[in-house]
């Protein structure tokens, strides 16, 4: 069985990963996670090419990120990831990102499912290779679920089209784009506040040619943003941003 914790992946941040004040953009966290996940799955022969050969794909349904050091302004990180748990159709994967001294900068967990590319349906069961096993129950984050619930009262923000640049290999909007949609809905004051916590639900695909409406709400120090497909009124995503200076 692989010891996934021995795999480490260097990440080099660039100027585009920060705002003018040196605050890390929310999408930078999800970009780092996506990069390390793809490198790691390729190392384990579970990457996009391997899955596509079976007419399958990994699809994110939930992501949670904690940021112990929201003021980090370095450019070099080392990422580690491991499969923590299989529960029903959900595969939980943990991530930690540390600086060159070993200080934990942020950590997270994702919940993924396996999708049949022909039917666009989620497989109820998919067996990982024996070398990986059922998971290493060493959780970077505790007490989280694949999706979160919000009781915030929402107000309409804007309607957006799905542009060509949003589409990825699976023919739908890439998961990192949802962080950008949510970030674009923040007020000018909020965008410069460092984040302590991010949670995202990926609940419905967005495809090229569709439009979606964005709504925002604020509850107990957390800014909530949701996107709703205009074609059928179904929710596509939820994002929750808790700012470092708004914690309870």
N, C-alpha and C positions, 0 to 999 in steps of 0.2 A: 504494500500500500504506500502511496506517495505521502511524504511529509510536506504538505503544501506550504508550511510556514518557512521553509528554507528558501523559497523563491522570493526574490526581491527585485523590484523594477524601478529604475531611476526615472524621475519625472523632472523635466526642465521647464519652468514657467517662463512666459514671455511678457512683454509689455501689454499685450492684448488681454492678458488674464487679470489685469488690475484696472481700477478706476484711477482718476487723477490723484486722489488723496491716498493712494496706495492700498485701498480696500480691495480684497479679492472679490471678483464677480461671482455670483452664485453658480453660473454655468461652469466656472473653472473647476469647482468641486466635482460636478458630474462628469466633466471631460476627463479628469484624472481617473475617476472610477472606471469609466468606459475604456480608457486606454489600458489600464492595468488588467481589467477583466479580459479584454481581447488577447493581450499578450499571454496571459496565464492560461486561458482556455486553449490557445494554440499550442502552448507547451504541453498540455495534457491531451492533445488531439481531440478537443471538443469545441474548436473555434467555428467561425461562420462557414468556412469551406467544408469542414467535416460534416456539419449539420445539414448544409444545403445538399450534399451528396445523398442524404437520406430524405430529402424534401422536407426538412424540418428547420426550425430556427428558434433561438432563444429570444424570448420577449419579456421585457421588464413589466412588472405590475406594481411594484412599489420600491421606494428608495428612501432611506432615512440617513441623515448625516448630522453628526455632532462636531462642533468646532471648539475644542478647548482653548485654542490660541487664535481668536478672531482677528488679532492685530498683526498676524504673520506677514512679513514683507520680503521674505527671502525668495530665491528662485529655484532652489534645488530640494527635491523631495525624494524619498524612497517609499514605494508602495508595496504592501504585502496583502495577500488575499487568500481566503480558504473557504471551502464548502463547509458550512456549519450544520445544516439540517435539511432533511427532506421530509416534508409533511404534506400528504395528499399530492396535488399537482405542483406545489410550491417548492422551489429550490432556494434555500437561503444561503447567501454568500456574504462574508464579512470582509472589510477593508480597513487597513490602518495606513496612515501616511505620516512619516516622521521627517524631521530635518536632518542635517548632516551630523548633529550631535546626538541623535536618537530621541529627541523630544517629540512627543506626539502632537501633531498640528491639527489633524482632523481624522475622524474615523466614520465608518458607515456600514450599513448593511443593505443588501438588495434582495428582493424576492422576484424570481423569474419563473416562467412557465415555458413549456415547449409547444410551439405552434406548428400545425400541419400547413405547409405553404399552399397546398391545393385547396383545402376546404376553409382555411383561415380559422380553424377551430383549435381549441386548446386540448392537448392530450391529457387525459386523466392520470396516466401513469407513464413514466419514462425511466428506465433503469440506467443509472450511471455506470461507467466501467468499474469493474471490481477493484481496480487499483485505488480508486477514490473512496469507495465505500459509501456508507450512509451519512457521513459527515463527522466533523470534529466539533463537538459541542462546547467550543470556547468562543463565547460571544463578545464581539467588540462593543455591541450595544445590547442592553437588556430591555425586556418588557416592551417590545415593539411588534407590530403585526404587519401583514402585507399591505393593508390599507388603513387609513385613519378616517375619523369622522369629524365633521365640523358643524357647530351650531351657530356659526356667525351669520349675521344678516348681511346679505350681499346687495351691492348696487352695480348697475351696468357701467362698464368702463369703455369698451370699444368692440367693434367687429373687425376681424382680420381674415384675409384670404390665405390659403396655403400656397406658398410660392414654390417654384422649382427647387430652390436651394434647400428647402426643408426636408426633401425626400431622401431616404437612405436606401441601402441595398434591399431591404424588405418591401420597398414600394410604399412605405408610409412615413409620416413625420418621425424623425429620429428622436429618441428619448431626451437627448440633451437640449433640444429646442424648447421643451416645455419650461425649463428653468428660465430660458430667455423670454418666453411669453410672459411669465410671471414677473420677471424683473422689469420688463417694459411697462407693467401696470403699476409700479410703485410711484410714489410721489417724489418730487425732486429732493425733499428732505430725507426720505427713507433710503434712497439709493446709496447714500454715503454712510449709512450705519452698518458696521460690521455685523455679520450674522453669527449666531450661536447655534442655531438648529434649523435644519431644512427637512421637510417631509414632502414626498410627492406620491400621488396615486396616478397610475396610468390605466385608465378605465375604458377607453375606446379609441380605436385608430382614427387618425386624420389622414385623408388621402388627397392627392393633387386635384385641384379644381373645387375643393370644398371651402366653405367659410365657417368660422366659429366665432362665438361671442364670448368676451371675457368679462368676468364679474369679480369684484373685490369686496372683502369685509374685514373688520378688525374686531378681535375678541381677546381680552385678557393678555394683551401684549404681543399677540401674534397676528400677522397679516396673512389673510387667506385669499387665494386667487383660484378661480375655477374657469374652465373653458367648456363651452357647450356647443355641440355641432348644430349648425342652423338647419341642416337637412332633415334631422329627425328629433331635435330637441334633447338628445341624449348627451350626458356628460362625457367629456373626453379626458379631462385631467383635473386634479386638485393639487395645489401647492400651498404649503404653510411655511412662512418665514418668521422665525423668532429672532429678534435683534438682540445683540449683546447688551444694549442699554434699555431693553424693554422687558427683561426677565422679571418674573414674579419673585 
